[in-house]
């Protein structure tokens, strides 16, 4: 199998040929984050990863599904109709999922799922959100609603330079409005199953950076 690589000055995503290394990276992030979450919650439940897919859900080849399979406390939000992204209805489902547990929670969202996650009611145990390839609010006529959003939790936006659902410069502007850390992932399309990312090691590193900013993992040794 030929290795798939996507490089830019700001980020690198490793494709399916590197799945062994990516799996090890995933296991390391999971173990460290769960240990940190237990400390953060004074010995309480381990960190819950809330997976929030976009339009048509995320299939088995999608990096979200691969991460969910490796994270022992991962839960996926279920929308009533995956083919009809509607902000208030989707955000309500995210809110319902958030309310189902008091465990420290981090959202991992993709596409329209990012917008629903930002618009959802955030409980105090929601510590952060990784927002990957957010869809353009302008495409769905919800720019005004999303412009007013100021998350109470830490957010990190990851954008692709050739995403058909959100222009790169627009993604940068939206991240600035939301007060998010912005990460350039290079040219990866919509950062979905069609991008053939496998476990997506670069994304796992961005998750680790998010968890570090929350205080759930330690900095890399110098």
Z-matrix of the N, CA and C atoms (Angstrom, degrees):
N
C 1 1.470
C 2 1.517 1 109.67
N 3 1.326 2 115.64 1 136.71
C 4 1.456 3 120.39 2 179.75
C 5 1.519 4 110.32 3 -83.12
N 6 1.305 5 115.52 4 133.93
C 7 1.462 6 119.82 5 179.51
C 8 1.515 7 109.87 6 -67.09
N 9 1.304 8 115.86 7 140.72
C 10 1.465 9 121.72 8 176.99
C 11 1.511 10 108.28 9 -105.93
N 12 1.332 11 116.24 10 123.52
C 13 1.462 12 119.96 11 179.60
C 14 1.518 13 109.49 12 -128.64
N 15 1.296 14 115.86 13 142.89
C 16 1.459 15 122.69 14 174.33
C 17 1.522 16 105.60 15 -130.73
N 18 1.334 17 116.06 16 116.92
C 19 1.455 18 119.21 17 -175.06
C 20 1.525 19 111.53 18 -119.62
N 21 1.322 20 115.31 19 146.01
C 22 1.453 21 121.37 20 169.70
C 23 1.516 22 106.38 21 -146.66
N 24 1.319 23 116.57 22 173.75
C 25 1.457 24 118.49 23 179.61
C 26 1.515 25 111.47 24 -65.88
N 27 1.334 26 117.72 25 -21.50
C 28 1.465 27 119.78 26 -173.14
C 29 1.512 28 114.09 27 -106.23
N 30 1.319 29 118.25 28 -16.23
C 31 1.458 30 117.35 29 -175.58
C 32 1.497 31 112.42 30 -163.64
N 33 1.320 32 116.72 31 160.14
C 34 1.444 33 121.45 32 177.22
C 35 1.516 34 108.77 33 -137.43
N 36 1.314 35 115.61 34 133.00
C 37 1.455 36 120.66 35 175.23
C 38 1.512 37 108.55 36 -112.25
N 39 1.314 38 117.34 37 133.35
C 40 1.446 39 122.16 38 -177.25
C 41 1.517 40 109.27 39 -103.10
N 42 1.314 41 116.95 40 133.45
C 43 1.452 42 122.59 41 -173.87
C 44 1.507 43 114.30 42 -88.93
N 45 1.350 44 117.57 43 -166.82
C 46 1.452 45 123.01 44 -169.71
C 47 1.512 46 115.76 45 -58.22
N 48 1.338 47 118.44 46 -29.64
C 49 1.457 48 119.36 47 -176.83
C 50 1.519 49 112.25 48 -66.40
N 51 1.313 50 117.21 49 -14.04
C 52 1.458 51 121.57 50 -178.57
C 53 1.528 52 111.64 51 -107.35
N 54 1.341 53 117.08 52 24.76
C 55 1.458 54 120.90 53 -173.08
C 56 1.527 55 112.25 54 -63.70
N 57 1.344 56 118.15 55 -30.12
C 58 1.466 57 119.85 56 179.31
C 59 1.520 58 109.91 57 -65.07
N 60 1.333 59 115.59 58 -47.66
C 61 1.461 60 119.38 59 178.56
C 62 1.524 61 110.89 60 -64.23
N 63 1.329 62 116.28 61 -40.22
C 64 1.461 63 119.88 62 179.74
C 65 1.520 64 111.36 63 -65.52
N 66 1.330 65 116.55 64 -38.34
C 67 1.464 66 120.07 65 178.48
C 68 1.523 67 110.39 66 -62.83
N 69 1.328 68 116.46 67 -40.29
C 70 1.464 69 120.39 68 177.82
C 71 1.523 70 110.27 69 -64.78
N 72 1.336 71 115.80 70 -40.46
C 73 1.466 72 119.41 71 178.08
C 74 1.521 73 110.49 72 -63.29
N 75 1.326 74 116.10 73 -41.26
C 76 1.466 75 120.26 74 178.88
C 77 1.518 76 110.81 75 -61.74
N 78 1.334 77 116.65 76 -45.38
C 79 1.463 78 120.68 77 -179.43
C 80 1.515 79 110.97 78 -61.19
N 81 1.337 80 116.47 79 -38.73
C 82 1.465 81 120.96 80 179.85
C 83 1.522 82 111.07 81 -66.11
N 84 1.343 83 116.81 82 -44.72
C 85 1.465 84 120.77 83 179.31
C 86 1.520 85 110.50 84 -62.64
N 87 1.333 86 115.93 85 -44.50
C 88 1.466 87 120.62 86 -179.96
C 89 1.518 88 111.39 87 -59.55
N 90 1.328 89 116.81 88 -50.21
C 91 1.462 90 121.03 89 -176.48
C 92 1.520 91 111.33 90 -62.66
N 93 1.317 92 116.16 91 -45.61
C 94 1.470 93 119.62 92 -177.22
C 95 1.524 94 110.85 93 -68.53
N 96 1.327 95 116.60 94 -41.17
C 97 1.462 96 119.84 95 -179.07
C 98 1.518 97 111.42 96 -66.44
N 99 1.317 98 117.63 97 -40.53
C 100 1.459 99 120.09 98 179.71
C 101 1.524 100 111.37 99 -65.41
N 102 1.326 101 116.33 100 -38.69
C 103 1.459 102 119.71 101 176.90
C 104 1.527 103 110.16 102 -65.08
N 105 1.335 104 116.19 103 -42.05
C 106 1.459 105 119.89 104 178.81
C 107 1.508 106 112.36 105 -66.41
N 108 1.330 107 116.49 106 -38.14
C 109 1.462 108 119.97 107 179.29
C 110 1.515 109 111.20 108 -64.31
N 111 1.327 110 116.74 109 -39.26
C 112 1.461 111 120.10 110 178.42
C 113 1.524 112 110.20 111 -61.44
N 114 1.337 113 116.07 112 -41.60
C 115 1.463 114 119.94 113 177.25
C 116 1.528 115 110.14 114 -65.40
N 117 1.330 116 115.82 115 -43.77
C 118 1.459 117 120.93 116 -177.21
C 119 1.533 118 110.73 117 -61.67
N 120 1.339 119 114.75 118 -37.82
C 121 1.462 120 119.56 119 -178.05
C 122 1.524 121 112.51 120 -93.65
N 123 1.337 122 116.14 121 17.85
C 124 1.456 123 121.84 122 179.69
C 125 1.534 124 110.94 123 53.13
N 126 1.319 125 112.98 124 53.83
C 127 1.455 126 118.28 125 176.84
C 128 1.510 127 114.22 126 82.18
N 129 1.324 128 117.41 127 9.35
C 130 1.458 129 121.55 128 -178.35
C 131 1.523 130 112.41 129 -81.09
N 132 1.324 131 116.79 130 -159.49
C 133 1.461 132 120.67 131 -174.97
C 134 1.517 133 112.69 132 -65.58
N 135 1.341 134 114.81 133 154.76
C 136 1.459 135 120.38 134 179.37
C 137 1.523 136 110.64 135 -70.10
N 138 1.316 137 115.20 136 166.13
C 139 1.457 138 121.48 137 -177.60
C 140 1.525 139 111.22 138 -60.71
N 141 1.333 140 115.91 139 132.38
C 142 1.464 141 121.97 140 175.07
C 143 1.513 142 108.78 141 -100.12
N 144 1.319 143 115.99 142 129.17
C 145 1.451 144 122.56 143 175.27
C 146 1.528 145 107.46 144 -98.33
N 147 1.331 146 116.98 145 120.45
C 148 1.456 147 120.99 146 179.26
C 149 1.526 148 108.40 147 -101.48
N 150 1.328 149 116.57 148 111.21
C 151 1.454 150 122.86 149 -178.13
C 152 1.528 151 108.52 150 -86.57
N 153 1.337 152 115.93 151 123.51
C 154 1.465 153 120.58 152 -178.88
C 155 1.529 154 108.72 153 -123.76
N 156 1.329 155 117.59 154 94.30
C 157 1.472 156 120.76 155 -179.48
C 158 1.522 157 112.51 156 -73.31
N 159 1.341 158 114.65 157 173.42
C 160 1.449 159 121.23 158 177.03
C 161 1.519 160 111.51 159 -104.55
N 162 1.311 161 115.14 160 -152.76
C 163 1.459 162 122.52 161 -177.23
C 164 1.533 163 111.61 162 -50.41
N 165 1.322 164 116.36 163 131.29
C 166 1.469 165 124.15 164 176.90
C 167 1.523 166 114.19 165 68.20
N 168 1.323 167 117.79 166 15.04
C 169 1.468 168 122.45 167 177.46
C 170 1.537 169 110.24 168 66.88
N 171 1.312 170 117.78 169 178.39
C 172 1.466 171 123.46 170 178.47
C 173 1.520 172 108.65 171 -113.30
N 174 1.317 173 116.42 172 120.20
C 175 1.458 174 122.10 173 -178.40
C 176 1.519 175 112.61 174 -75.29
N 177 1.333 176 117.65 175 -179.52
C 178 1.467 177 121.67 176 -175.30
C 179 1.523 178 114.84 177 -63.34
N 180 1.338 179 117.89 178 -24.73
C 181 1.465 180 120.30 179 179.92
C 182 1.528 181 112.66 180 -86.22
N 183 1.311 182 116.82 181 -6.95
C 184 1.471 183 121.38 182 -179.16
C 185 1.518 184 109.39 183 -74.63
N 186 1.322 185 117.59 184 142.70
C 187 1.466 186 121.38 185 -179.89
C 188 1.532 187 111.27 186 -59.63
N 189 1.340 188 118.95 187 -31.74
C 190 1.469 189 120.05 188 177.28
C 191 1.526 190 111.06 189 -60.31
N 192 1.313 191 116.86 190 -43.15
C 193 1.463 192 120.65 191 179.69
C 194 1.515 193 111.19 192 -66.84
N 195 1.305 194 117.14 193 -37.82
C 196 1.466 195 121.09 194 178.20
C 197 1.525 196 111.06 195 -65.56
N 198 1.319 197 116.79 196 -41.62
C 199 1.462 198 119.97 197 177.15
C 200 1.520 199 110.57 198 -65.13
N 201 1.312 200 117.00 199 -42.30
C 202 1.462 201 120.44 200 -179.34
C 203 1.525 202 110.82 201 -60.28
N 204 1.323 203 116.93 202 -38.77
C 205 1.463 204 121.14 203 -178.95
C 206 1.527 205 111.83 204 -65.67
N 207 1.335 206 116.62 205 -25.62
C 208 1.468 207 120.10 206 -176.39
C 209 1.527 208 113.59 207 -98.54
N 210 1.325 209 116.57 208 -11.18
C 211 1.468 210 119.50 209 -176.85
C 212 1.532 211 108.20 210 -100.99
N 213 1.329 212 118.02 211 116.86
C 214 1.472 213 120.01 212 -172.97
C 215 1.518 214 115.03 213 -64.49
N 216 1.334 215 117.21 214 -22.80
C 217 1.466 216 119.77 215 -178.13
C 218 1.529 217 111.28 216 -117.45
N 219 1.334 218 116.20 217 34.70
C 220 1.461 219 120.80 218 178.80
C 221 1.525 220 110.56 219 -87.80
N 222 1.321 221 115.82 220 139.70
C 223 1.464 222 122.67 221 178.78
C 224 1.524 223 107.79 222 -132.11
N 225 1.323 224 116.91 223 136.67
C 226 1.458 225 121.18 224 179.23
C 227 1.528 226 110.48 225 -101.88
N 228 1.318 227 116.43 226 132.06
C 229 1.457 228 120.94 227 173.14
C 230 1.525 229 108.70 228 -69.57
N 231 1.312 230 116.60 229 134.74
C 232 1.457 231 121.70 230 178.52
C 233 1.535 232 109.63 231 -109.04
N 234 1.318 233 115.82 232 118.70
C 235 1.455 234 120.53 233 176.55
C 236 1.530 235 110.35 234 -88.04
N 237 1.310 236 116.52 235 150.50
C 238 1.466 237 120.06 236 -179.86
C 239 1.526 238 111.16 237 -69.59
N 240 1.320 239 116.92 238 -33.23
C 241 1.465 240 120.73 239 178.63
C 242 1.527 241 107.87 240 -142.18
N 243 1.336 242 115.50 241 102.69
C 244 1.461 243 120.19 242 -177.53
C 245 1.525 244 112.70 243 -69.28
N 246 1.326 245 117.37 244 -16.27
C 247 1.467 246 120.66 245 -176.48
C 248 1.516 247 113.18 246 -89.55
N 249 1.340 248 117.18 247 -7.57
C 250 1.463 249 121.05 248 -177.94
C 251 1.531 250 110.57 249 -126.12
N 252 1.342 251 116.42 250 87.51
C 253 1.469 252 119.22 251 179.78
C 254 1.524 253 112.06 252 -72.85
N 255 1.322 254 115.91 253 107.80
C 256 1.456 255 122.44 254 178.22
C 257 1.528 256 107.84 255 -122.98
N 258 1.315 257 115.79 256 124.52
C 259 1.459 258 121.05 257 -167.85
C 260 1.527 259 113.42 258 -56.86
N 261 1.312 260 118.69 259 -53.83
C 262 1.464 261 120.13 260 -174.83
C 263 1.524 262 112.03 261 -64.69
N 264 1.332 263 116.90 262 -42.19
C 265 1.466 264 119.97 263 -179.45
C 266 1.530 265 111.41 264 -67.28
N 267 1.312 266 116.05 265 -43.74
C 268 1.468 267 119.10 266 -179.85
C 269 1.527 268 110.83 267 -67.67
N 270 1.332 269 116.82 268 -40.86
C 271 1.468 270 119.98 269 179.04
C 272 1.521 271 110.55 270 -63.55
N 273 1.337 272 117.07 271 -35.97
C 274 1.465 273 120.31 272 178.36
C 275 1.522 274 111.28 273 -62.92
N 276 1.323 275 117.15 274 -37.96
C 277 1.468 276 120.82 275 177.93
C 278 1.532 277 110.92 276 -67.62
N 279 1.315 278 116.45 277 -37.12
C 280 1.472 279 119.80 278 175.95
C 281 1.525 280 109.35 279 -64.89
N 282 1.321 281 117.11 280 -44.28
C 283 1.461 282 121.39 281 178.77
C 284 1.528 283 111.31 282 -59.41
N 285 1.334 284 116.60 283 -43.19
C 286 1.461 285 120.77 284 178.27
C 287 1.522 286 111.22 285 -60.19
N 288 1.320 287 116.39 286 -43.35
C 289 1.471 288 120.45 287 179.54
C 290 1.523 289 111.06 288 -65.61
N 291 1.311 290 117.02 289 -38.36
C 292 1.463 291 120.62 290 179.13
C 293 1.522 292 111.36 291 -64.58
N 294 1.315 293 116.61 292 -35.26
C 295 1.460 294 120.94 293 -177.02
C 296 1.524 295 113.31 294 -77.27
N 297 1.311 296 117.41 295 -10.07
C 298 1.462 297 120.62 296 -175.20
C 299 1.524 298 113.71 297 -78.36
N 300 1.321 299 117.61 298 -9.54
C 301 1.465 300 120.10 299 -179.51
C 302 1.520 301 110.32 300 -148.23
N 303 1.334 302 115.70 301 146.14
C 304 1.463 303 121.07 302 176.15
C 305 1.526 304 111.28 303 -95.43
N 306 1.322 305 116.98 304 3.20
C 307 1.464 306 120.94 305 -179.60
C 308 1.528 307 110.78 306 -66.38
N 309 1.324 308 117.46 307 149.60
C 310 1.465 309 119.82 308 172.81
C 311 1.524 310 108.93 309 -54.74
N 312 1.326 311 116.90 310 130.59
C 313 1.466 312 121.09 311 -171.83
C 314 1.515 313 111.55 312 -128.82
N 315 1.332 314 115.20 313 140.74
C 316 1.455 315 122.77 314 171.70
C 317 1.519 316 107.79 315 -127.11
N 318 1.311 317 116.61 316 131.23
C 319 1.463 318 122.51 317 178.13
C 320 1.522 319 110.16 318 -86.69
N 321 1.325 320 115.89 319 138.12
C 322 1.464 321 122.23 320 169.35
C 323 1.519 322 106.09 321 -120.89
N 324 1.331 323 116.20 322 103.25
C 325 1.458 324 121.47 323 -172.21
C 326 1.518 325 111.89 324 -114.68
N 327 1.331 326 115.01 325 155.11
C 328 1.467 327 121.45 326 178.42
C 329 1.523 328 109.97 327 -135.15
N 330 1.326 329 115.98 328 139.00
C 331 1.455 330 123.67 329 171.11
C 332 1.534 331 112.35 330 57.85
N 333 1.332 332 118.21 331 -125.57
C 334 1.462 333 120.46 332 179.82
C 335 1.530 334 110.95 333 -65.23
N 336 1.321 335 116.53 334 -23.72
C 337 1.461 336 119.85 335 175.81
C 338 1.515 337 112.41 336 -60.27
N 339 1.341 338 116.47 337 -28.88
C 340 1.476 339 120.13 338 176.36
C 341 1.524 340 110.25 339 -64.84
N 342 1.321 341 116.45 340 -43.54
C 343 1.459 342 120.86 341 -178.67
C 344 1.520 343 110.87 342 -67.12
N 345 1.324 344 116.23 343 -41.14
C 346 1.465 345 119.83 344 177.59
C 347 1.519 346 111.13 345 -64.01
N 348 1.319 347 117.10 346 -37.88
C 349 1.467 348 121.35 347 -179.54
C 350 1.521 349 111.27 348 -66.94
N 351 1.312 350 116.65 349 -40.54
C 352 1.459 351 120.57 350 179.33
C 353 1.523 352 111.77 351 -67.68
N 354 1.337 353 116.62 352 -33.14
C 355 1.460 354 121.36 353 -176.36
C 356 1.529 355 112.54 354 -85.71
N 357 1.324 356 117.08 355 -13.79
C 358 1.464 357 121.34 356 -178.23
C 359 1.530 358 111.07 357 -70.06
N 360 1.326 359 115.82 358 158.16
C 361 1.460 360 121.00 359 174.42
C 362 1.522 361 108.73 360 -75.13
N 363 1.315 362 115.81 361 124.95
C 364 1.461 363 120.73 362 -172.92
C 365 1.527 364 111.23 363 -100.38
N 366 1.332 365 117.95 364 117.09
C 367 1.464 366 120.15 365 174.46
C 368 1.524 367 110.39 366 -75.90
N 369 1.324 368 116.43 367 168.99
C 370 1.465 369 120.17 368 -175.58
C 371 1.522 370 113.34 369 -67.48
N 372 1.332 371 117.83 370 -19.91
C 373 1.470 372 119.35 371 -179.36
C 374 1.526 373 112.70 372 -86.20
N 375 1.342 374 117.60 373 -1.01
C 376 1.468 375 120.28 374 172.42
C 377 1.523 376 107.57 375 -81.59
N 378 1.324 377 115.70 376 112.32
C 379 1.459 378 120.34 377 -172.43
C 380 1.519 379 113.74 378 -96.64
N 381 1.331 380 117.09 379 -26.05
C 382 1.457 381 118.78 380 -177.19
C 383 1.514 382 111.86 381 -172.58
N 384 1.342 383 114.77 382 171.35
C 385 1.457 384 120.41 383 179.00
C 386 1.518 385 109.80 384 -147.34
N 387 1.326 386 115.06 385 132.15
C 388 1.451 387 122.66 386 171.59
C 389 1.523 388 106.04 387 -97.10
N 390 1.323 389 116.91 388 115.63
C 391 1.464 390 122.93 389 -173.14
C 392 1.530 391 108.40 390 -109.75
N 393 1.319 392 115.93 391 102.18
C 394 1.462 393 121.59 392 -172.06
C 395 1.530 394 110.29 393 -102.73
N 396 1.340 395 115.41 394 124.73
C 397 1.460 396 122.35 395 177.72
C 398 1.524 397 112.15 396 49.38
N 399 1.325 398 117.72 397 55.46
C 400 1.471 399 118.41 398 179.79
C 401 1.519 400 111.30 399 -59.36
N 402 1.319 401 115.98 400 140.58
C 403 1.451 402 120.46 401 175.72
C 404 1.524 403 109.35 402 -71.34
N 405 1.304 404 116.49 403 154.08
C 406 1.457 405 120.38 404 -179.30
C 407 1.529 406 110.88 405 -72.54
N 408 1.322 407 118.11 406 122.80
C 409 1.468 408 119.59 407 175.66
C 410 1.524 409 112.80 408 -58.35
N 411 1.333 410 116.16 409 -30.39
C 412 1.469 411 119.95 410 -179.38
C 413 1.524 412 111.46 411 -65.00
N 414 1.333 413 117.56 412 -34.08
C 415 1.465 414 121.05 413 -179.95
C 416 1.522 415 112.06 414 -63.69
N 417 1.338 416 116.34 415 -25.72
C 418 1.465 417 120.92 416 -176.10
C 419 1.528 418 112.84 417 -108.69
N 420 1.336 419 116.70 418 5.59
C 421 1.455 420 120.55 419 178.33
C 422 1.517 421 114.03 420 68.90
N 423 1.331 422 117.40 421 29.81
C 424 1.469 423 120.80 422 -176.50
C 425 1.537 424 111.38 423 -124.71
N 426 1.321 425 115.73 424 23.61
C 427 1.465 426 119.54 425 -177.58
C 428 1.525 427 111.90 426 -61.10
N 429 1.324 428 117.49 427 -40.02
C 430 1.470 429 120.15 428 -178.22
C 431 1.524 430 110.69 429 -62.47
N 432 1.328 431 116.63 430 -42.96
C 433 1.470 432 120.26 431 -179.36
C 434 1.520 433 111.29 432 -64.98
N 435 1.327 434 117.00 433 -41.62
C 436 1.460 435 120.13 434 -177.79
C 437 1.522 436 111.96 435 -77.13
N 438 1.323 437 117.66 436 -24.96
C 439 1.477 438 120.42 437 178.34
C 440 1.519 439 111.68 438 -65.51
N 441 1.329 440 116.31 439 -27.57
C 442 1.465 441 120.85 440 -177.63
C 443 1.526 442 112.87 441 -84.80
N 444 1.320 443 117.31 442 -6.10
C 445 1.464 444 121.03 443 -175.68
C 446 1.527 445 110.65 444 -75.97
N 447 1.338 446 115.46 445 129.97
C 448 1.457 447 122.13 446 173.30
C 449 1.531 448 106.65 447 -133.05
N 450 1.317 449 118.61 448 93.62
C 451 1.468 450 121.25 449 -173.65
C 452 1.528 451 112.68 450 -59.46
N 453 1.325 452 115.27 451 143.02
C 454 1.463 453 121.40 452 176.55
C 455 1.528 454 111.03 453 -88.71
N 456 1.317 455 116.97 454 -0.85
C 457 1.458 456 122.85 455 -177.75
C 458 1.527 457 109.06 456 -120.45
N 459 1.313 458 117.08 457 165.83
C 460 1.461 459 122.49 458 -178.44
C 461 1.526 460 109.68 459 -73.30
N 462 1.333 461 116.86 460 134.74
C 463 1.462 462 120.55 461 179.18
C 464 1.521 463 110.98 462 -130.39
N 465 1.329 464 114.47 463 148.62
C 466 1.462 465 121.80 464 176.57
C 467 1.524 466 107.51 465 -135.58
N 468 1.327 467 116.89 466 121.60
C 469 1.458 468 122.90 467 178.41
C 470 1.527 469 109.58 468 -98.02
N 471 1.329 470 116.39 469 130.97
C 472 1.459 471 122.04 470 174.21
C 473 1.519 472 107.60 471 -114.82
N 474 1.327 473 117.29 472 123.61
C 475 1.458 474 121.55 473 -176.00
C 476 1.521 475 111.42 474 -123.73
N 477 1.326 476 114.43 475 149.54
C 478 1.461 477 122.64 476 176.30
C 479 1.521 478 109.83 477 -100.60
N 480 1.307 479 116.53 478 147.36
C 481 1.460 480 120.81 479 -177.82
C 482 1.529 481 113.19 480 -76.89
N 483 1.328 482 117.88 481 -14.29
C 484 1.464 483 119.74 482 179.17
C 485 1.529 484 110.90 483 -130.16
N 486 1.317 485 116.25 484 39.16
C 487 1.462 486 121.56 485 -179.98
C 488 1.536 487 109.74 486 -76.32
N 489 1.337 488 118.11 487 121.24
C 490 1.466 489 119.36 488 179.94
C 491 1.526 490 113.75 489 -71.20
N 492 1.341 491 117.22 490 -13.09
C 493 1.460 492 120.40 491 -176.74
C 494 1.527 493 113.29 492 -98.47
N 495 1.334 494 116.84 493 -8.35
C 496 1.473 495 119.82 494 177.67
C 497 1.525 496 107.82 495 -163.48
N 498 1.325 497 116.52 496 120.14
C 499 1.461 498 120.56 497 175.67
C 500 1.531 499 109.65 498 -60.77
N 501 1.318 500 116.42 499 143.76
C 502 1.461 501 121.29 500 -175.15
C 503 1.530 502 111.71 501 -57.55
N 504 1.319 503 117.25 502 -47.16
C 505 1.468 504 120.11 503 -179.47
C 506 1.531 505 111.36 504 -63.51
N 507 1.340 506 116.46 505 -35.27
C 508 1.470 507 119.81 506 177.28
C 509 1.524 508 110.57 507 -66.24
N 510 1.329 509 116.32 508 -40.19
C 511 1.463 510 120.26 509 178.53
C 512 1.524 511 110.62 510 -60.79
N 513 1.327 512 115.42 511 -40.23
C 514 1.471 513 120.15 512 177.96
C 515 1.525 514 110.58 513 -63.08
N 516 1.330 515 117.14 514 -42.31
C 517 1.460 516 121.00 515 179.46
C 518 1.526 517 112.17 516 -65.62
N 519 1.330 518 116.71 517 -41.88
C 520 1.461 519 119.79 518 178.69
C 521 1.523 520 110.82 519 -65.67
N 522 1.310 521 117.19 520 -40.28
C 523 1.466 522 120.40 521 177.98
C 524 1.525 523 110.33 522 -59.84
N 525 1.313 524 115.56 523 -39.33
C 526 1.472 525 119.74 524 179.03
C 527 1.531 526 110.54 525 -64.99
N 528 1.330 527 116.95 526 -41.22
C 529 1.463 528 120.58 527 178.99
C 530 1.525 529 111.20 528 -62.61
N 531 1.316 530 115.89 529 -39.65
C 532 1.467 531 120.23 530 -177.48
C 533 1.526 532 112.81 531 -82.34
N 534 1.325 533 117.52 532 -4.87
C 535 1.456 534 120.57 533 -178.33
C 536 1.511 535 112.58 534 72.61
N 537 1.338 536 116.38 535 28.70
C 538 1.465 537 121.69 536 -176.12
C 539 1.524 538 111.70 537 -91.94
N 540 1.315 539 116.07 538 149.25
C 541 1.458 540 120.58 539 165.25
C 542 1.526 541 106.77 540 -67.93
N 543 1.326 542 117.55 541 137.43
C 544 1.461 543 121.33 542 -176.97
C 545 1.524 544 110.82 543 -112.04
N 546 1.326 545 116.69 544 132.47
C 547 1.462 546 121.84 545 -178.94
C 548 1.521 547 110.32 546 -126.70
N 549 1.335 548 115.16 547 129.55
C 550 1.462 549 122.80 548 176.81
C 551 1.526 550 108.22 549 -87.89
N 552 1.329 551 116.99 550 116.50
C 553 1.468 552 121.17 551 -178.73
C 554 1.517 553 112.58 552 -93.53
N 555 1.332 554 118.48 553 0.51
C 556 1.454 555 120.40 554 -175.60
C 557 1.520 556 110.42 555 86.27
N 558 1.325 557 116.35 556 -163.04
C 559 1.465 558 121.88 557 -178.14
C 560 1.524 559 109.82 558 -92.62
N 561 1.325 560 116.34 559 95.23
C 562 1.464 561 121.94 560 -176.19
C 563 1.526 562 112.56 561 -124.19
N 564 1.330 563 117.39 562 18.22
C 565 1.454 564 118.33 563 -176.42
C 566 1.518 565 110.41 564 63.69
N 567 1.328 566 116.44 565 -134.69
C 568 1.467 567 120.49 566 -178.53
C 569 1.534 568 111.90 567 -91.55
N 570 1.295 569 117.52 568 13.19
C 571 1.474 570 123.71 569 179.39
C 572 1.532 571 109.59 570 51.51
N 573 1.318 572 115.38 571 53.57
C 574 1.457 573 121.26 572 -178.17
C 575 1.525 574 110.13 573 -128.84
N 576 1.309 575 117.78 574 -161.14
C 577 1.462 576 120.87 575 -178.64
C 578 1.528 577 111.58 576 -62.06
N 579 1.332 578 116.95 577 -33.89
C 580 1.463 579 120.36 578 179.19
C 581 1.523 580 112.21 579 -65.95
N 582 1.317 581 117.04 580 -18.79
C 583 1.464 582 121.10 581 178.27
C 584 1.521 583 112.27 582 -77.86
N 585 1.333 584 117.12 583 -9.52
C 586 1.476 585 123.15 584 175.75
C 587 1.526 586 111.65 585 52.49
N 588 1.320 587 116.37 586 55.70
C 589 1.463 588 121.81 587 -175.11
C 590 1.517 589 113.79 588 -94.56
N 591 1.319 590 118.40 589 -9.08
C 592 1.462 591 119.68 590 -176.32
C 593 1.517 592 110.55 591 62.34
N 594 1.332 593 116.43 592 -128.66
C 595 1.466 594 121.61 593 178.76
C 596 1.525 595 112.10 594 -76.16
N 597 1.307 596 116.57 595 -14.50
C 598 1.465 597 124.04 596 -178.86
C 599 1.525 598 112.01 597 55.65
N 600 1.303 599 114.48 598 76.22
C 601 1.458 600 121.50 599 -177.57
C 602 1.530 601 112.69 600 -61.52
N 603 1.334 602 116.94 601 -38.89
C 604 1.468 603 119.46 602 178.40
C 605 1.518 604 110.94 603 -60.72
N 606 1.332 605 116.58 604 -40.89
C 607 1.454 606 120.26 605 177.50
C 608 1.512 607 112.36 606 -63.39
N 609 1.332 608 116.41 607 -39.16
C 610 1.463 609 120.40 608 177.34
C 611 1.529 610 111.02 609 -62.08
N 612 1.326 611 115.97 610 -36.81
C 613 1.465 612 119.05 611 177.30
C 614 1.524 613 110.61 612 -66.54
N 615 1.333 614 116.97 613 -37.52
C 616 1.463 615 119.96 614 176.42
C 617 1.526 616 111.42 615 -66.07
N 618 1.324 617 116.58 616 -35.95
C 619 1.467 618 120.23 617 174.46
C 620 1.521 619 110.04 618 -63.68
N 621 1.331 620 116.23 619 -42.84
C 622 1.470 621 119.34 620 178.25
C 623 1.531 622 110.83 621 -61.50
N 624 1.339 623 116.63 622 -39.72
C 625 1.461 624 120.05 623 178.45
C 626 1.537 625 110.97 624 -64.55
N 627 1.319 626 116.20 625 -38.49
C 628 1.464 627 119.86 626 176.60
C 629 1.519 628 110.41 627 -63.34
N 630 1.325 629 115.84 628 -45.55
C 631 1.468 630 119.85 629 179.96
C 632 1.524 631 111.03 630 -64.79
N 633 1.321 632 117.15 631 -33.59
C 634 1.460 633 120.85 632 176.18
C 635 1.533 634 110.39 633 -64.64
N 636 1.320 635 116.78 634 -42.30
C 637 1.470 636 120.06 635 -178.83
C 638 1.525 637 111.47 636 -65.73
N 639 1.338 638 115.88 637 -26.22
C 640 1.470 639 120.39 638 176.98
C 641 1.521 640 110.87 639 -81.93
N 642 1.337 641 116.26 640 -24.61
C 643 1.463 642 121.08 641 -178.76
C 644 1.520 643 113.59 642 102.07
N 645 1.344 644 116.74 643 18.68
C 646 1.467 645 119.72 644 -177.00
C 647 1.523 646 112.93 645 -96.30
N 648 1.340 647 117.86 646 -16.33
C 649 1.464 648 120.03 647 175.33
C 650 1.516 649 107.83 648 -132.51
N 651 1.318 650 114.78 649 162.62
C 652 1.465 651 120.94 650 -179.65
C 653 1.525 652 110.18 651 -90.47
N 654 1.331 653 115.65 652 157.87
C 655 1.456 654 120.73 653 175.27
C 656 1.515 655 109.87 654 -68.13
N 657 1.328 656 116.22 655 153.22
C 658 1.466 657 120.16 656 175.99
C 659 1.521 658 109.58 657 -62.53
N 660 1.331 659 114.72 658 145.39
C 661 1.468 660 119.09 659 176.16
C 662 1.526 661 109.30 660 -66.56
N 663 1.308 662 115.73 661 142.03
C 664 1.475 663 119.87 662 -179.97
C 665 1.502 664 110.10 663 -71.76
